[in-house]
Amino acid sequence: MPAGALRPIEAIRVGEKGRIAVPPKYRKLHKLSKGSEVLLVQLGETLMVVPSDVKLFRLCERIQDALVGRRVSVAQALKNLPRVRRRRFQRLYGKG
């Protein structure tokens, strides 16, 4: 675990106008300053705040394009993900 990841989960409160404040240690760790863009990523019932990254954005576009090209919906991909992970793990590390 990286040195800056001592507490991977931290509770913050949503303000009066729906705003959230990123604690200073995370702003420093992720080089966020006033006006920095962050992404809200929803995975099932989980909502993640992720620093915006051009490379990440391009990677997401490529994944989306690949899914569309294979006529696979995001819902289908997420539904099959546990099975695919399990098979990949077994191929890499054996059935152990």
Secondary structure as GFF3:
##gff-version 3
##sequence-region A 1 96
A	DSSP	alpha_helix	24	29	.	.	.	ID=ss1
A	DSSP	beta_strand	38	43	.	.	.	ID=ss2
A	DSSP	beta_strand	46	51	.	.	.	ID=ss3
A	DSSP	alpha_helix	54	69	.	.	.	ID=ss4
A	DSSP	alpha_helix	74	93	.	.	.	ID=ss5
###
